[in-house]
Amino acid sequence: MKATLKTKYDADKSGAASTLAVNAGDVKLRASITDATIINGPSLNGLSLAVEKPGFFIVDYNVPRKDLRFQFMNTVKVAEKPLNLTYIHSWADNRTVLDGNLVLDSANKFSANHALGSGNCKLKYTYVHKHATTFEPSYDVAKNSWDFSISRKVYDDDVLKATYQTTNKALGLEWTRNLKSSGNFKIVASVNMADESKRPKVTAESTWNFEV
């Protein structure tokens, strides 16, 4: 069996989450908990269960909310290019999201995300330069705003990423190190450029994978 332990820390609070995954033929069974599940005695808070067939569907059940979330994936060909489609529906919120991305080649991809009934659509273009640097401008139709990100792979395990959100003038810097089979960790620093103090917020997150 495979298990995942995830922890997160920022200046205001810290938290932990763990996931236990079991392969059952073509599907995976997962159980996830957070620190809310065990703090002040065992409870159902933060507990979720999932069944997944990679590349086909995911069914999540949030135990305390009694909420089901369905996610179905499929790939079709458009002008001989793969179009990856995802349908997501949350039962309790009665919210449906359609997500798609068209892969033109190994360096170029277009993505779109639309929540049905919201009138909103988010568009994104991804360009990978020489398999090392990724540029991702995105446009939010409802907000009429642009976001930008650029990331670069450093050595084999490290990725540096910078983001800027025009709506709230938020600048972010992120460093991720992938530890391959054992997990990864991430450090994120963000600052609101519209804030007079411009005090940065720093968070750290680590994920560990192991056999049990």
Beta strands, then each sheet from edge to edge (+ up, - down):
strand 1: 2-10
strand 2: 14-24
strand 3: 27-34
strand 4: 48-53
strand 5: 57-62
strand 6: 67-78
strand 7: 81-90
strand 8: 95-103
strand 9: 108-115
strand 10: 120-129
strand 11: 133-140
strand 12: 145-154
strand 13: 158-165
strand 14: 170-178
strand 15: 183-192
strand 16: 201-211
sheet 1: 1+ 2- 3+ 4- 5+ 6- 7+ 8- 9+ 10- 11+ 12- 13+ 14- 15+ 16- 1+
end
